Amino acid sequence: MNHADRQALTEEEKLVAELGLLGIRYLSRQTLYQAYEVRPPENLLADLVQQPCARVRVAIIAVLLAHPELAVAVPAALEQLQPHERLSLQWFYVAAMLLQREYASRLRPFLTTQWQWLPDLFSVELGLPAGGTPRERLILLGHQQRRQTQTAVNWAGTYEQVAHKLIRRWEREVQWNR
């Protein structure tokens, strides 16, 4: 492993450890690194979207589902990013907003902070129609991201997996702590 790979792994591990402090513990760890504090929200969001590893990048969705109060940090995070990274953050933000609406009844019991809805910050800017169910809009968002990134990724499925992994982990933690 070269120096750049070790440095990237270290940053990824730091982020995953910090996510654990935020109650997001579904991501597997590669080292025993322990975080003791979480970086400022705007830096956390910007650093997540800049990660080379997709599993860490899409964890932005989990962060916003677990801590919707961090939505206020999104504009400052966007200022730290290159245009393609900004677009990724916007897509993941809208995905989190739609997933929150779809899974509100399953998310609310696990949130220790006061519940609040993620505001719709980017649907208009991204050209996402206002009508339709959260699920329908999530599928449209995924198609849009797939088309614009010219990748064969099932983005809607990727977004859903983040929510499922987060909720399943929280459900298991409740069972483990009984």
C-alpha positions as CSV (number, residue, x, y, z in Angstrom):
1,M,0.0,0.0,0.0
2,N,1.5,3.3,-1.0
3,H,1.4,6.5,1.1
4,A,-1.6,8.0,-0.7
5,D,-3.6,4.8,-0.1
6,R,-2.6,4.8,3.6
7,Q,-3.6,8.4,3.9
8,A,-7.0,7.8,2.1
9,L,-7.7,4.8,4.3
10,T,-6.8,6.9,7.4
11,E,-9.2,9.6,6.4
12,E,-11.9,7.1,5.5
13,E,-11.4,5.4,8.9
14,K,-11.6,8.7,10.7
15,L,-14.8,9.5,9.0
16,V,-16.3,6.1,9.7
17,A,-15.3,6.4,13.3
18,E,-16.9,9.8,13.6
19,L,-20.1,8.5,12.0
20,G,-20.1,5.9,14.8
21,L,-20.2,8.8,17.3
22,L,-23.3,10.1,15.5
23,G,-25.0,6.8,15.9
24,I,-24.3,5.6,12.3
25,R,-22.6,2.3,12.9
26,Y,-23.5,0.1,9.9
27,L,-20.3,0.8,8.1
28,S,-17.6,-1.8,8.6
29,R,-14.3,-0.7,10.0
30,Q,-10.8,-1.5,8.7
31,T,-8.8,-0.5,11.8
32,L,-9.3,0.1,15.5
33,Y,-9.1,3.8,15.1
34,Q,-11.3,5.5,17.7
35,A,-12.7,9.0,17.2
36,Y,-13.4,11.2,20.2
37,E,-15.2,14.1,18.5
38,V,-16.9,14.8,15.2
39,R,-15.6,17.5,12.9
40,P,-17.9,20.5,12.2
41,P,-21.0,19.5,10.2
42,E,-20.1,21.4,7.1
43,N,-16.6,19.8,7.0
44,L,-18.1,16.3,7.7
45,L,-20.5,16.6,4.8
46,A,-17.9,18.0,2.4
47,D,-15.3,15.4,3.5
48,L,-17.8,12.5,3.1
49,V,-18.7,13.5,-0.5
50,Q,-15.0,13.8,-1.4
51,Q,-14.2,10.2,-0.4
52,P,-13.1,7.8,-3.1
53,C,-15.1,5.0,-1.6
54,A,-18.8,5.0,-2.6
55,R,-20.0,3.4,0.6
56,V,-18.6,6.3,2.6
57,R,-19.8,9.0,0.1
58,V,-23.4,7.8,0.3
59,A,-23.3,7.8,4.1
60,I,-24.2,11.4,3.7
61,I,-27.8,10.1,3.4
62,A,-27.5,8.3,6.7
63,V,-26.0,11.4,8.4
64,L,-29.0,13.5,7.3
65,L,-31.5,10.8,8.2
66,A,-30.0,10.4,11.7
67,H,-29.4,14.1,12.2
68,P,-31.8,16.2,10.1
69,E,-30.7,19.3,12.1
70,L,-27.4,19.2,10.1
71,A,-29.3,20.3,7.0
72,V,-28.4,23.9,8.0
73,A,-24.7,23.0,7.3
74,V,-25.3,21.9,3.7
75,P,-24.9,25.4,2.1
76,A,-21.5,25.9,3.9
77,A,-20.5,22.3,2.8
78,L,-21.3,23.1,-0.8
79,E,-19.0,26.1,-0.7
80,Q,-16.0,23.8,0.0
81,L,-16.7,21.5,-3.0
82,Q,-15.9,21.3,-6.7
83,P,-19.0,21.5,-9.1
84,H,-19.3,17.7,-9.6
85,E,-19.0,17.2,-5.8
86,R,-21.6,19.8,-5.2
87,L,-24.0,18.0,-7.5
88,S,-23.4,14.7,-5.7
89,L,-24.1,16.4,-2.3
90,Q,-27.3,17.8,-3.7
91,W,-28.4,14.4,-5.1
92,F,-27.7,12.7,-1.8
93,Y,-29.4,15.4,0.1
94,V,-32.6,15.1,-1.9
95,A,-32.4,11.4,-1.6
96,A,-32.2,11.7,2.2
97,M,-35.1,14.2,2.2
98,L,-37.3,11.7,0.2
99,L,-36.3,8.7,2.2
100,Q,-37.1,10.6,5.4
101,R,-40.6,11.1,4.1
102,E,-40.9,7.5,3.0
103,Y,-39.5,6.0,6.3
104,A,-40.6,8.6,8.9
105,S,-42.5,6.1,11.0
106,R,-39.5,3.8,11.2
107,L,-36.9,6.6,11.8
108,R,-38.7,8.7,14.4
109,P,-38.4,6.1,17.3
110,F,-34.6,6.1,16.9
111,L,-33.9,9.8,16.8
112,T,-32.7,11.2,20.1
113,T,-32.7,14.7,18.8
114,Q,-36.0,16.5,18.2
115,W,-37.6,15.3,15.0
116,Q,-37.6,17.8,12.1
117,W,-38.3,17.4,8.5
118,L,-35.4,18.0,6.0
119,P,-36.4,21.0,4.0
120,D,-36.6,20.6,0.2
121,L,-33.5,22.6,-0.8
122,F,-32.6,21.3,-4.2
123,S,-35.6,19.6,-6.0
124,V,-36.3,22.6,-8.1
125,E,-32.7,23.2,-8.9
126,L,-32.2,19.6,-9.9
127,G,-35.4,19.7,-12.1
128,L,-37.2,17.0,-10.0
129,P,-41.0,17.3,-10.3
130,A,-42.8,18.3,-7.2
131,G,-45.6,15.8,-7.7
132,G,-45.6,12.1,-6.9
133,T,-44.9,10.0,-3.9
134,P,-41.5,10.1,-2.2
135,R,-40.8,6.6,-3.7
136,E,-41.7,7.8,-7.3
137,R,-39.6,10.9,-6.9
138,L,-36.7,8.8,-5.5
139,I,-36.8,6.7,-8.6
140,L,-36.8,9.8,-10.8
141,L,-33.9,11.2,-8.9
142,G,-32.0,8.0,-9.4
143,H,-32.6,8.0,-13.1
144,Q,-31.5,11.6,-13.3
145,Q,-28.3,10.8,-11.4
146,R,-27.6,7.8,-13.6
147,R,-28.2,9.7,-16.8
148,Q,-26.0,12.7,-15.7
149,T,-23.2,10.6,-14.3
150,Q,-23.4,8.2,-17.3
151,T,-23.0,5.2,-15.0
152,A,-25.0,1.9,-14.9
153,V,-25.6,2.4,-11.1
154,N,-29.0,1.7,-9.7
155,W,-29.0,5.0,-7.7
156,A,-32.5,4.6,-6.3
157,G,-31.5,1.2,-5.0
158,T,-28.3,2.6,-3.6
159,Y,-30.2,5.4,-1.7
160,E,-32.7,2.8,-0.4
161,Q,-29.9,0.5,0.8
162,V,-28.4,3.3,3.0
163,A,-31.8,3.8,4.7
164,H,-32.3,0.0,5.1
165,K,-28.8,-0.5,6.6
166,L,-29.2,2.4,9.0
167,I,-32.6,1.3,10.2
168,R,-31.7,-2.4,10.4
169,R,-28.7,-1.6,12.5
170,W,-30.7,0.6,14.9
171,E,-33.3,-2.2,15.2
172,R,-30.6,-4.7,16.0
173,E,-29.0,-2.4,18.6
174,V,-32.4,-2.2,20.4
175,Q,-32.5,-6.0,20.5
176,W,-28.9,-6.3,21.7
177,N,-29.6,-3.9,24.5
178,R,-32.6,-5.7,25.9
